[in-house]
Amino acid sequence: MTTDSLQWCKSSYSSNGGNCIEVAVNLATTSGHVPVRDSKQADGPRMSVSTNAFSSFVEGVRAGEFDTV
């Protein structure tokens, strides 16, 4: 994974409480994957998930599949 062109962002719903992830979706269409990292450790480990898996995750979040209340 090339890190030079990654444009990291986190959700606008993030309250900046420190428990956030950041994603770099700018490579999704060209590479087929979405890099993910812990916002507290910008130089720490990163993982990459397929665009299909990331899309399924986002759909699940929107549908409330991960709500704990």
HTML snippet that shows the backbone in 3Dmol.js (N, CA, C, O; Angstrom):
<script src="https://3Dmol.org/build/3Dmol-min.js"></script>
<div id="view" style="width:600px;height:400px;position:relative"></div>
<script>
const pdb = `
ATOM      1  N   MET A   1       0.854  -1.171   0.000  1.00  0.00           N
ATOM      2  CA  MET A   1       0.000   0.000   0.000  1.00  0.00           C
ATOM      3  C   MET A   1       0.899   1.233   0.000  1.00  0.00           C
ATOM      4  O   MET A   1       1.795   1.352   0.836  1.00  0.00           O
ATOM      5  N   THR A   2       0.664   2.134  -0.922  1.00  0.00           N
ATOM      6  CA  THR A   2       1.427   3.376  -0.986  1.00  0.00           C
ATOM      7  C   THR A   2       0.823   4.391  -0.040  1.00  0.00           C
ATOM      8  O   THR A   2      -0.386   4.618  -0.057  1.00  0.00           O
ATOM      9  N   THR A   3       1.659   5.004   0.786  1.00  0.00           N
ATOM     10  CA  THR A   3       1.143   5.961   1.762  1.00  0.00           C
ATOM     11  C   THR A   3       1.250   7.404   1.277  1.00  0.00           C
ATOM     12  O   THR A   3       0.666   8.296   1.892  1.00  0.00           O
ATOM     13  N   ASP A   4       1.986   7.656   0.185  1.00  0.00           N
ATOM     14  CA  ASP A   4       2.184   9.022  -0.291  1.00  0.00           C
ATOM     15  C   ASP A   4       0.873   9.705  -0.668  1.00  0.00           C
ATOM     16  O   ASP A   4       0.688  10.885  -0.371  1.00  0.00           O
ATOM     17  N   SER A   5      -0.019   8.999  -1.303  1.00  0.00           N
ATOM     18  CA  SER A   5      -1.218   9.623  -1.845  1.00  0.00           C
ATOM     19  C   SER A   5      -2.462   9.413  -0.988  1.00  0.00           C
ATOM     20  O   SER A   5      -3.564   9.753  -1.420  1.00  0.00           O
ATOM     21  N   LEU A   6      -2.315   8.867   0.201  1.00  0.00           N
ATOM     22  CA  LEU A   6      -3.479   8.642   1.051  1.00  0.00           C
ATOM     23  C   LEU A   6      -3.978   9.954   1.632  1.00  0.00           C
ATOM     24  O   LEU A   6      -3.198  10.739   2.172  1.00  0.00           O
ATOM     25  N   GLN A   7      -5.271  10.188   1.521  1.00  0.00           N
ATOM     26  CA  GLN A   7      -5.898  11.374   2.094  1.00  0.00           C
ATOM     27  C   GLN A   7      -6.831  10.905   3.203  1.00  0.00           C
ATOM     28  O   GLN A   7      -7.961  10.489   2.946  1.00  0.00           O
ATOM     29  N   TRP A   8      -6.345  10.978   4.440  1.00  0.00           N
ATOM     30  CA  TRP A   8      -7.066  10.443   5.592  1.00  0.00           C
ATOM     31  C   TRP A   8      -8.187  11.374   6.020  1.00  0.00           C
ATOM     32  O   TRP A   8      -8.042  12.596   5.983  1.00  0.00           O
ATOM     33  N   CYS A   9      -9.303  10.787   6.426  1.00  0.00           N
ATOM     34  CA  CYS A   9     -10.408  11.571   6.983  1.00  0.00           C
ATOM     35  C   CYS A   9     -11.154  10.709   7.999  1.00  0.00           C
ATOM     36  O   CYS A   9     -11.083   9.480   7.971  1.00  0.00           O
ATOM     37  N   LYS A  10     -11.871  11.386   8.896  1.00  0.00           N
ATOM     38  CA  LYS A  10     -12.715  10.655   9.833  1.00  0.00           C
ATOM     39  C   LYS A  10     -14.113  11.232   9.755  1.00  0.00           C
ATOM     40  O   LYS A  10     -14.320  12.305   9.188  1.00  0.00           O
ATOM     41  N   SER A  11     -15.038  10.548  10.303  1.00  0.00           N
ATOM     42  CA  SER A  11     -16.441  10.917  10.217  1.00  0.00           C
ATOM     43  C   SER A  11     -16.708  12.303  10.789  1.00  0.00           C
ATOM     44  O   SER A  11     -16.102  12.711  11.780  1.00  0.00           O
ATOM     45  N   SER A  12     -17.612  13.007  10.154  1.00  0.00           N
ATOM     46  CA  SER A  12     -18.027  14.307  10.692  1.00  0.00           C
ATOM     47  C   SER A  12     -18.816  14.121  11.985  1.00  0.00           C
ATOM     48  O   SER A  12     -19.041  15.085  12.716  1.00  0.00           O
ATOM     49  N   TYR A  13     -19.238  12.889  12.273  1.00  0.00           N
ATOM     50  CA  TYR A  13     -19.946  12.585  13.512  1.00  0.00           C
ATOM     51  C   TYR A  13     -18.990  12.346  14.668  1.00  0.00           C
ATOM     52  O   TYR A  13     -19.420  12.214  15.814  1.00  0.00           O
ATOM     53  N   SER A  14     -17.710  12.289  14.378  1.00  0.00           N
ATOM     54  CA  SER A  14     -16.712  12.064  15.415  1.00  0.00           C
ATOM     55  C   SER A  14     -16.679  13.256  16.356  1.00  0.00           C
ATOM     56  O   SER A  14     -16.605  14.405  15.920  1.00  0.00           O
ATOM     57  N   SER A  15     -16.733  12.972  17.646  1.00  0.00           N
ATOM     58  CA  SER A  15     -16.718  14.064  18.629  1.00  0.00           C
ATOM     59  C   SER A  15     -15.306  14.389  19.085  1.00  0.00           C
ATOM     60  O   SER A  15     -15.117  15.136  20.045  1.00  0.00           O
ATOM     61  N   ASN A  16     -14.319  13.836  18.403  1.00  0.00           N
ATOM     62  CA  ASN A  16     -12.918  14.064  18.728  1.00  0.00           C
ATOM     63  C   ASN A  16     -12.566  13.551  20.122  1.00  0.00           C
ATOM     64  O   ASN A  16     -11.675  14.088  20.780  1.00  0.00           O
ATOM     65  N   GLY A  17     -13.265  12.514  20.565  1.00  0.00           N
ATOM     66  CA  GLY A  17     -13.012  11.943  21.876  1.00  0.00           C
ATOM     67  C   GLY A  17     -11.838  10.984  21.889  1.00  0.00           C
ATOM     68  O   GLY A  17     -11.473  10.476  22.949  1.00  0.00           O
ATOM     69  N   GLY A  18     -11.241  10.726  20.741  1.00  0.00           N
ATOM     70  CA  GLY A  18     -10.065   9.881  20.689  1.00  0.00           C
ATOM     71  C   GLY A  18     -10.312   8.446  20.295  1.00  0.00           C
ATOM     72  O   GLY A  18      -9.354   7.710  20.056  1.00  0.00           O
ATOM     73  N   ASN A  19     -11.559   8.017  20.219  1.00  0.00           N
ATOM     74  CA  ASN A  19     -11.862   6.639  19.838  1.00  0.00           C
ATOM     75  C   ASN A  19     -12.360   6.588  18.406  1.00  0.00           C
ATOM     76  O   ASN A  19     -13.468   6.121  18.140  1.00  0.00           O
ATOM     77  N   CYS A  20     -11.548   7.064  17.497  1.00  0.00           N
ATOM     78  CA  CYS A  20     -11.965   7.178  16.103  1.00  0.00           C
ATOM     79  C   CYS A  20     -11.039   6.384  15.186  1.00  0.00           C
ATOM     80  O   CYS A  20      -9.886   6.103  15.513  1.00  0.00           O
ATOM     81  N   ILE A  21     -11.579   6.042  14.048  1.00  0.00           N
ATOM     82  CA  ILE A  21     -10.743   5.513  12.985  1.00  0.00           C
ATOM     83  C   ILE A  21     -10.748   6.534  11.865  1.00  0.00           C
ATOM     84  O   ILE A  21     -11.636   7.382  11.780  1.00  0.00           O
ATOM     85  N   GLU A  22      -9.758   6.442  11.023  1.00  0.00           N
ATOM     86  CA  GLU A  22      -9.690   7.275   9.832  1.00  0.00           C
ATOM     87  C   GLU A  22      -9.610   6.356   8.630  1.00  0.00           C
ATOM     88  O   GLU A  22      -9.031   5.272   8.703  1.00  0.00           O
ATOM     89  N   VAL A  23     -10.185   6.789   7.536  1.00  0.00           N
ATOM     90  CA  VAL A  23     -10.148   6.018   6.297  1.00  0.00           C
ATOM     91  C   VAL A  23      -9.591   6.891   5.186  1.00  0.00           C
ATOM     92  O   VAL A  23      -9.694   8.117   5.235  1.00  0.00           O
ATOM     93  N   ALA A  24      -9.012   6.264   4.204  1.00  0.00           N
ATOM     94  CA  ALA A  24      -8.519   6.961   3.022  1.00  0.00           C
ATOM     95  C   ALA A  24      -9.258   6.391   1.819  1.00  0.00           C
ATOM     96  O   ALA A  24      -8.786   5.461   1.164  1.00  0.00           O
ATOM     97  N   VAL A  25     -10.408   6.957   1.545  1.00  0.00           N
ATOM     98  CA  VAL A  25     -11.254   6.415   0.478  1.00  0.00           C
ATOM     99  C   VAL A  25     -10.863   6.906  -0.907  1.00  0.00           C
ATOM    100  O   VAL A  25     -11.436   6.462  -1.902  1.00  0.00           O
ATOM    101  N   ASN A  26      -9.904   7.808  -0.989  1.00  0.00           N
ATOM    102  CA  ASN A  26      -9.532   8.354  -2.288  1.00  0.00           C
ATOM    103  C   ASN A  26      -8.906   7.316  -3.223  1.00  0.00           C
ATOM    104  O   ASN A  26      -8.813   7.555  -4.427  1.00  0.00           O
ATOM    105  N   LEU A  27      -8.482   6.182  -2.696  1.00  0.00           N
ATOM    106  CA  LEU A  27      -7.901   5.143  -3.553  1.00  0.00           C
ATOM    107  C   LEU A  27      -8.876   4.015  -3.875  1.00  0.00           C
ATOM    108  O   LEU A  27      -8.524   3.084  -4.599  1.00  0.00           O
ATOM    109  N   ALA A  28     -10.086   4.087  -3.352  1.00  0.00           N
ATOM    110  CA  ALA A  28     -11.027   2.973  -3.465  1.00  0.00           C
ATOM    111  C   ALA A  28     -11.321   2.590  -4.913  1.00  0.00           C
ATOM    112  O   ALA A  28     -11.322   1.402  -5.238  1.00  0.00           O
ATOM    113  N   THR A  29     -11.566   3.542  -5.773  1.00  0.00           N
ATOM    114  CA  THR A  29     -11.940   3.203  -7.150  1.00  0.00           C
ATOM    115  C   THR A  29     -10.767   2.690  -7.972  1.00  0.00           C
ATOM    116  O   THR A  29     -10.958   1.878  -8.877  1.00  0.00           O
ATOM    117  N   THR A  30      -9.566   3.146  -7.674  1.00  0.00           N
ATOM    118  CA  THR A  30      -8.416   2.711  -8.463  1.00  0.00           C
ATOM    119  C   THR A  30      -7.738   1.463  -7.919  1.00  0.00           C
ATOM    120  O   THR A  30      -7.136   0.702  -8.677  1.00  0.00           O
ATOM    121  N   SER A  31      -7.832   1.246  -6.603  1.00  0.00           N
ATOM    122  CA  SER A  31      -7.109   0.113  -6.022  1.00  0.00           C
ATOM    123  C   SER A  31      -8.018  -1.011  -5.539  1.00  0.00           C
ATOM    124  O   SER A  31      -7.562  -2.140  -5.355  1.00  0.00           O
ATOM    125  N   GLY A  32      -9.303  -0.712  -5.333  1.00  0.00           N
ATOM    126  CA  GLY A  32     -10.223  -1.738  -4.848  1.00  0.00           C
ATOM    127  C   GLY A  32     -10.126  -2.000  -3.360  1.00  0.00           C
ATOM    128  O   GLY A  32     -10.657  -2.997  -2.871  1.00  0.00           O
ATOM    129  N   HIS A  33      -9.455  -1.117  -2.630  1.00  0.00           N
ATOM    130  CA  HIS A  33      -9.372  -1.287  -1.177  1.00  0.00           C
ATOM    131  C   HIS A  33      -9.458   0.057  -0.466  1.00  0.00           C
ATOM    132  O   HIS A  33      -9.243   1.113  -1.061  1.00  0.00           O
ATOM    133  N   VAL A  34      -9.781  -0.011   0.831  1.00  0.00           N
ATOM    134  CA  VAL A  34      -9.898   1.188   1.663  1.00  0.00           C
ATOM    135  C   VAL A  34      -8.945   1.040   2.840  1.00  0.00           C
ATOM    136  O   VAL A  34      -9.163   0.182   3.696  1.00  0.00           O
ATOM    137  N   PRO A  35      -7.899   1.850   2.907  1.00  0.00           N
ATOM    138  CA  PRO A  35      -6.997   1.828   4.053  1.00  0.00           C
ATOM    139  C   PRO A  35      -7.693   2.392   5.302  1.00  0.00           C
ATOM    140  O   PRO A  35      -8.468   3.344   5.209  1.00  0.00           O
ATOM    141  N   VAL A  36      -7.412   1.804   6.457  1.00  0.00           N
ATOM    142  CA  VAL A  36      -8.016   2.207   7.730  1.00  0.00           C
ATOM    143  C   VAL A  36      -6.908   2.296   8.777  1.00  0.00           C
ATOM    144  O   VAL A  36      -5.989   1.477   8.787  1.00  0.00           O
ATOM    145  N   ARG A  37      -6.999   3.305   9.668  1.00  0.00           N
ATOM    146  CA  ARG A  37      -6.022   3.433  10.749  1.00  0.00           C
ATOM    147  C   ARG A  37      -6.690   4.027  11.987  1.00  0.00           C
ATOM    148  O   ARG A  37      -7.773   4.608  11.906  1.00  0.00           O
ATOM    149  N   ASP A  38      -6.038   3.874  13.113  1.00  0.00           N
ATOM    150  CA  ASP A  38      -6.461   4.472  14.376  1.00  0.00           C
ATOM    151  C   ASP A  38      -6.060   5.939  14.350  1.00  0.00           C
ATOM    152  O   ASP A  38      -4.897   6.258  14.103  1.00  0.00           O
ATOM    153  N   SER A  39      -7.007   6.834  14.601  1.00  0.00           N
ATOM    154  CA  SER A  39      -6.699   8.268  14.520  1.00  0.00           C
ATOM    155  C   SER A  39      -5.694   8.721  15.574  1.00  0.00           C
ATOM    156  O   SER A  39      -5.018   9.734  15.395  1.00  0.00           O
ATOM    157  N   LYS A  40      -5.594   7.973  16.676  1.00  0.00           N
ATOM    158  CA  LYS A  40      -4.638   8.336  17.735  1.00  0.00           C
ATOM    159  C   LYS A  40      -3.212   7.933  17.381  1.00  0.00           C
ATOM    160  O   LYS A  40      -2.258   8.448  17.965  1.00  0.00           O
ATOM    161  N   GLN A  41      -3.059   7.019  16.429  1.00  0.00           N
ATOM    162  CA  GLN A  41      -1.738   6.518  16.060  1.00  0.00           C
ATOM    163  C   GLN A  41      -1.529   6.654  14.561  1.00  0.00           C
ATOM    164  O   GLN A  41      -1.471   5.660  13.838  1.00  0.00           O
ATOM    165  N   ALA A  42      -1.417   7.881  14.109  1.00  0.00           N
ATOM    166  CA  ALA A  42      -1.303   8.142  12.674  1.00  0.00           C
ATOM    167  C   ALA A  42      -0.113   7.422  12.036  1.00  0.00           C
ATOM    168  O   ALA A  42      -0.173   7.053  10.863  1.00  0.00           O
ATOM    169  N   ASP A  43       0.950   7.221  12.786  1.00  0.00           N
ATOM    170  CA  ASP A  43       2.116   6.514  12.256  1.00  0.00           C
ATOM    171  C   ASP A  43       2.120   5.040  12.619  1.00  0.00           C
ATOM    172  O   ASP A  43       3.070   4.320  12.312  1.00  0.00           O
ATOM    173  N   GLY A  44       1.056   4.592  13.273  1.00  0.00           N
ATOM    174  CA  GLY A  44       0.961   3.203  13.712  1.00  0.00           C
ATOM    175  C   GLY A  44       0.492   2.278  12.601  1.00  0.00           C
ATOM    176  O   GLY A  44       0.514   2.636  11.423  1.00  0.00           O
ATOM    177  N   PRO A  45       0.071   1.093  12.991  1.00  0.00           N
ATOM    178  CA  PRO A  45      -0.347   0.094  12.001  1.00  0.00           C
ATOM    179  C   PRO A  45      -1.582   0.536  11.231  1.00  0.00           C
ATOM    180  O   PRO A  45      -2.428   1.279  11.728  1.00  0.00           O
ATOM    181  N   ARG A  46      -1.647   0.058  10.022  1.00  0.00           N
ATOM    182  CA  ARG A  46      -2.793   0.312   9.152  1.00  0.00           C
ATOM    183  C   ARG A  46      -3.267  -1.013   8.605  1.00  0.00           C
ATOM    184  O   ARG A  46      -2.503  -1.971   8.492  1.00  0.00           O
ATOM    185  N   MET A  47      -4.528  -1.049   8.272  1.00  0.00           N
ATOM    186  CA  MET A  47      -5.047  -2.236   7.608  1.00  0.00           C
ATOM    187  C   MET A  47      -5.794  -1.793   6.366  1.00  0.00           C
ATOM    188  O   MET A  47      -6.130  -0.618   6.217  1.00  0.00           O
ATOM    189  N   SER A  48      -6.045  -2.713   5.501  1.00  0.00           N
ATOM    190  CA  SER A  48      -6.747  -2.407   4.272  1.00  0.00           C
ATOM    191  C   SER A  48      -7.877  -3.408   4.106  1.00  0.00           C
ATOM    192  O   SER A  48      -7.679  -4.609   4.287  1.00  0.00           O
ATOM    193  N   VAL A  49      -9.059  -2.917   3.761  1.00  0.00           N
ATOM    194  CA  VAL A  49     -10.201  -3.799   3.525  1.00  0.00           C
ATOM    195  C   VAL A  49     -10.690  -3.577   2.099  1.00  0.00           C
ATOM    196  O   VAL A  49     -10.504  -2.501   1.532  1.00  0.00           O
ATOM    197  N   SER A  50     -11.304  -4.584   1.533  1.00  0.00           N
ATOM    198  CA  SER A  50     -11.812  -4.450   0.169  1.00  0.00           C
ATOM    199  C   SER A  50     -12.944  -3.429   0.142  1.00  0.00           C
ATOM    200  O   SER A  50     -13.608  -3.198   1.153  1.00  0.00           O
ATOM    201  N   THR A  51     -13.153  -2.832  -1.004  1.00  0.00           N
ATOM    202  CA  THR A  51     -14.240  -1.858  -1.125  1.00  0.00           C
ATOM    203  C   THR A  51     -15.584  -2.528  -0.874  1.00  0.00           C
ATOM    204  O   THR A  51     -16.487  -1.901  -0.319  1.00  0.00           O
ATOM    205  N   ASN A  52     -15.734  -3.788  -1.270  1.00  0.00           N
ATOM    206  CA  ASN A  52     -16.995  -4.500  -1.016  1.00  0.00           C
ATOM    207  C   ASN A  52     -17.229  -4.677   0.482  1.00  0.00           C
ATOM    208  O   ASN A  52     -18.340  -4.459   0.964  1.00  0.00           O
ATOM    209  N   ALA A  53     -16.206  -5.064   1.211  1.00  0.00           N
ATOM    210  CA  ALA A  53     -16.338  -5.245   2.657  1.00  0.00           C
ATOM    211  C   ALA A  53     -16.626  -3.919   3.334  1.00  0.00           C
ATOM    212  O   ALA A  53     -17.459  -3.857   4.239  1.00  0.00           O
ATOM    213  N   PHE A  54     -15.955  -2.856   2.913  1.00  0.00           N
ATOM    214  CA  PHE A  54     -16.182  -1.546   3.518  1.00  0.00           C
ATOM    215  C   PHE A  54     -17.600  -1.056   3.229  1.00  0.00           C
ATOM    216  O   PHE A  54     -18.259  -0.505   4.110  1.00  0.00           O
ATOM    217  N   SER A  55     -18.065  -1.252   2.008  1.00  0.00           N
ATOM    218  CA  SER A  55     -19.433  -0.862   1.660  1.00  0.00           C
ATOM    219  C   SER A  55     -20.453  -1.616   2.495  1.00  0.00           C
ATOM    220  O   SER A  55     -21.438  -1.036   2.952  1.00  0.00           O
ATOM    221  N   SER A  56     -20.220  -2.911   2.697  1.00  0.00           N
ATOM    222  CA  SER A  56     -21.128  -3.711   3.528  1.00  0.00           C
ATOM    223  C   SER A  56     -21.127  -3.205   4.966  1.00  0.00           C
ATOM    224  O   SER A  56     -22.179  -3.141   5.603  1.00  0.00           O
ATOM    225  N   PHE A  57     -19.966  -2.848   5.476  1.00  0.00           N
ATOM    226  CA  PHE A  57     -19.864  -2.306   6.827  1.00  0.00           C
ATOM    227  C   PHE A  57     -20.666  -1.003   6.949  1.00  0.00           C
ATOM    228  O   PHE A  57     -21.445  -0.838   7.888  1.00  0.00           O
ATOM    229  N   VAL A  58     -20.475  -0.091   6.009  1.00  0.00           N
ATOM    230  CA  VAL A  58     -21.183   1.192   6.047  1.00  0.00           C
ATOM    231  C   VAL A  58     -22.690   0.971   5.966  1.00  0.00           C
ATOM    232  O   VAL A  58     -23.448   1.624   6.682  1.00  0.00           O
ATOM    233  N   GLU A  59     -23.133   0.059   5.104  1.00  0.00           N
ATOM    234  CA  GLU A  59     -24.562  -0.249   5.016  1.00  0.00           C
ATOM    235  C   GLU A  59     -25.088  -0.777   6.344  1.00  0.00           C
ATOM    236  O   GLU A  59     -26.185  -0.413   6.769  1.00  0.00           O
ATOM    237  N   GLY A  60     -24.313  -1.632   7.000  1.00  0.00           N
ATOM    238  CA  GLY A  60     -24.703  -2.161   8.301  1.00  0.00           C
ATOM    239  C   GLY A  60     -24.813  -1.082   9.362  1.00  0.00           C
ATOM    240  O   GLY A  60     -25.732  -1.096  10.182  1.00  0.00           O
ATOM    241  N   VAL A  61     -23.872  -0.144   9.345  1.00  0.00           N
ATOM    242  CA  VAL A  61     -23.918   0.970  10.300  1.00  0.00           C
ATOM    243  C   VAL A  61     -25.176   1.789  10.063  1.00  0.00           C
ATOM    244  O   VAL A  61     -25.889   2.134  11.006  1.00  0.00           O
ATOM    245  N   ARG A  62     -25.442   2.097   8.811  1.00  0.00           N
ATOM    246  CA  ARG A  62     -26.627   2.907   8.483  1.00  0.00           C
ATOM    247  C   ARG A  62     -27.919   2.189   8.857  1.00  0.00           C
ATOM    248  O   ARG A  62     -28.906   2.833   9.212  1.00  0.00           O
ATOM    249  N   ALA A  63     -27.918   0.872   8.779  1.00  0.00           N
ATOM    250  CA  ALA A  63     -29.114   0.091   9.085  1.00  0.00           C
ATOM    251  C   ALA A  63     -29.274  -0.173  10.582  1.00  0.00           C
ATOM    252  O   ALA A  63     -30.279  -0.737  11.015  1.00  0.00           O
ATOM    253  N   GLY A  64     -28.272   0.241  11.375  1.00  0.00           N
ATOM    254  CA  GLY A  64     -28.354   0.054  12.821  1.00  0.00           C
ATOM    255  C   GLY A  64     -27.946  -1.320  13.299  1.00  0.00           C
ATOM    256  O   GLY A  64     -28.245  -1.688  14.434  1.00  0.00           O
ATOM    257  N   GLU A  65     -27.270  -2.089  12.465  1.00  0.00           N
ATOM    258  CA  GLU A  65     -26.878  -3.462  12.834  1.00  0.00           C
ATOM    259  C   GLU A  65     -25.891  -3.511  13.998  1.00  0.00           C
ATOM    260  O   GLU A  65     -25.771  -4.541  14.661  1.00  0.00           O
ATOM    261  N   PHE A  66     -25.195  -2.427  14.250  1.00  0.00           N
ATOM    262  CA  PHE A  66     -24.181  -2.431  15.298  1.00  0.00           C
ATOM    263  C   PHE A  66     -24.594  -1.628  16.519  1.00  0.00           C
ATOM    264  O   PHE A  66     -23.795  -1.437  17.436  1.00  0.00           O
ATOM    265  N   ASP A  67     -25.830  -1.159  16.539  1.00  0.00           N
ATOM    266  CA  ASP A  67     -26.321  -0.405  17.704  1.00  0.00           C
ATOM    267  C   ASP A  67     -26.302  -1.288  18.931  1.00  0.00           C
ATOM    268  O   ASP A  67     -26.686  -2.456  18.863  1.00  0.00           O
ATOM    269  N   THR A  68     -25.866  -0.754  20.034  1.00  0.00           N
ATOM    270  CA  THR A  68     -25.776  -1.537  21.266  1.00  0.00           C
ATOM    271  C   THR A  68     -26.886  -1.208  22.247  1.00  0.00           C
ATOM    272  O   THR A  68     -27.003  -1.855  23.288  1.00  0.00           O
ATOM    273  N   VAL A  69     -27.683  -0.237  21.938  1.00  0.00           N
ATOM    274  CA  VAL A  69     -28.760   0.166  22.853  1.00  0.00           C
ATOM    275  C   VAL A  69     -30.074  -0.439  22.398  1.00  0.00           C
ATOM    276  O   VAL A  69     -31.106  -0.221  23.033  1.00  0.00           O
TER     277      VAL A  69
END
`;
const viewer = $3Dmol.createViewer("view");
viewer.addModel(pdb, "pdb");
viewer.setStyle({}, {cartoon: {color: "spectrum"}});
viewer.zoomTo();
viewer.render();
</script>
